Each structure stands twice: as structure tokens, then as C-alpha cells.
Amino acid sequence: MAQAIKTLSDQLRQGDRRALAKAITLVESTRDDHRQQTVELLETLIPDVGNSIRIGISGAPGVGKSTFIEVLGSHLIQLGHSVAVLAVDPSSAVTGGSILGDKTRMENLAFTEKAFVRPSPAGSTLGGVTRRTRESMLLCEAAGFDIILVETVGVGQSEMAVADMTDMFLLLLLPAGGDELQGIKRGIMELADLILVNKSDGDQVALAARTTSDYRSAVQFLASRFDGWQTPVMSCSSINDEGIIEAWAQVDAFNKILSETGQLQQNRANQAKSWMWSEMVESLVADLKDDERVKALIPEMENAVLRGELPATAAAQRTIDLYKNSN
């Protein structure tokens, strides 16, 4: 198996798209043997990661995220960059299925030589990203992509996870006013490093201008995540390809400021530490569920909670105590 991982890592370093797709499928697998192979693969690729700009892109359904990404990606490729898009599609709460339509919506970018588009189902993971988006980003970097765009499911309090794994958090908004403006949560506004009011075209140009002005006023009262950077608010039109070059200029400026001040490196280090703890929690919960004595106790605890005979806190503590004593 070690030879298979070495072959896969060599193919990745050569920019083999099929190898990249295969590697992402591997890291998304929940099988124990695949998880071990994932660890081996990532350890092998450590010297080849970290050489990209990681951008999280969020916005409400219908704001035009996919169109924006396709236009931006095409522009970046013209500038000589290579672009990987990790697009997250919502999964059905009933069947668990996902349409995975982003590759269809980005058909021009998806078949461009210097681009890679990978749609993945969100599953039950909150935060607008998949359980293994972090690993997928590292694989794309190892394959030579210097721009990583992570498109989230939507926008809301739960979408904040993308800000914890990317360098810059870009928020797309629709031209709106009044109550619609009030509907955007302050939390996600505070995380945004760049705000773009999209669909500033046709009969919405004036409304988009007012929306942009309103958000510029609001942003002045919010603390920025990084020293030396105040979140810009701009309007753009993906359909007319207007404001895209200007938006990328802001990304460039952001990356330059954070790199020069050391904040980019520190932010990534903090993200890696949080990722480590997240992985440990996930692994411990999996071990807990696999423990034979715990498996035998769980039905009794669940039934007691369902009947209202035992508080959930007490049931959880008894289960954990049993797990501790059995190890």
C-alpha cells in the first residue's frame, strides 16, 4: 500500500488531474483503511503544500456564486494562475443525496486546462463546507494550483467554518434594501474580508449602488479581522464581467499586506492547530461509538432519555465514564 501512496503522490506533484480526483475521493472516504492511507498521503505531501492563496466564497442561494467564480477563474487563468475550485453542494436531509450541479454551471472553467472543479456533497456537515475540505485544499496545492476557491453552500451563521480554513473570506450579496439588509447576520459581516454586491446590472444598477453605500457605512463600525485591513465593499456584475478585475486587485492587496506583516502565516498556523483539535475530537467520538461496552449501553441510555427518565447530560456522562473505565 505504501507504494500505491507513493505513486499517487508522485502523480499529484506532476499535476495529474485524475490522480487529484482519486486523492480527493480517498480523503472523503469514511473507511478506516482509507483514513490511514489519507494520513500517509498528506504526510508525504507536506513539503508541497501551502503555496497558494486560499479564498472562501459565500453568499445566499441565487446570488450568483458559480457564475462569479467562473468569470473570476477565467480572468485568473489569463493572468497565468492555475485555479482549483472546491464547490460544496447541499445534501438532502431526507435521502442524503446531492445534485452536484456546480460542474455543470461552471462548464467553461471545468474544461479549462489550468482549472480543476470538484463538486462535493456537504453531507451532514455544518459550515457550508464538507468534512474534508481542508484536506482537499492541500491536495490541490500539491498538484500545483496556486489559487484555491472554496464555494460554500449558502450564507448564514453556520457558514463561518469556511473562514477558519481559508486566507480570505469573500462575501457576495444581492442588491437589496430595508428588511433584506437587516437579514444579513452581523457575525458573518464581521468575518468578511471583502464584500461584493453582485448582479449590479440592468435595472438593478441603482439599487446595487445604494446597497454598496449602505454596507460601506455599516462596515465602518465593525472591527476588521486583521490589522492594517479594512473590509472593502464593492459592486460587480458577473454577467457583464464588470468589477471582477477590481475585486481581484483587492485580493492581491490583502494577500500582500498579510504576508508582509506575518499575519497570513500566523492565521494559517492557528487554523492548523484548530484543525488538529477538531480531528482529535472526531477520532475520539468514533472510538467511543465503536467500544463494545458503550454499544451495549447506548440503547438503554437512549431509551431512558426518550422516556424522560434521565437527563441527556447524565446519560452522556455515564456513557463516557464507562468508556474511560474500559480503557
NORZI-V311840 format. One record per pair of residues at least 12 apart in sequence whose C-alpha atoms are under 6 Angstrom apart, sorted by the first residue. I is the first residue (numbers start at 1). GAP is how many residues later the second one is. Records with the same first field share a line. If there is no record, write none. Layout:
# NORZI-V311840
I=GAP ; GAP
This chain:
# NORZI-V311840
5=36
12=131
13=129 ; 130
15=128
24=112
28=104
48=94
49=89 ; 92 ; 93
52=94 ; 95
53=94
54=94 ; 112 ; 113
55=94 ; 111 ; 112 ; 113 ; 114
56=93 ; 94 ; 106 ; 110 ; 113 ; 114
57=93 ; 94 ; 113 ; 114
58=94 ; 96 ; 97 ; 113
59=95 ; 96 ; 112 ; 113
60=94 ; 95
61=93
63=111
68=170
70=36 ; 39
82=32 ; 33 ; 63 ; 64
83=32 ; 62 ; 64
84=31 ; 32 ; 33 ; 64
85=32 ; 64 ; 65
86=32 ; 64
87=32 ; 63 ; 64
88=31 ; 32 ; 33 ; 34 ; 41 ; 64 ; 65
89=32 ; 33 ; 64
90=32 ; 63
91=30 ; 31 ; 32
98=23
100=19
126=32
127=31 ; 32 ; 33 ; 34
128=24 ; 25 ; 31
129=23
169=23 ; 24
170=22 ; 23 ; 24 ; 25
171=21 ; 24
172=24 ; 25
173=24 ; 25
174=23 ; 24
175=32 ; 33 ; 36
176=35
193=38
194=37 ; 38
195=38
196=37 ; 38 ; 39
197=38
198=37 ; 38 ; 39
199=38
200=36 ; 37
216=17
301=14
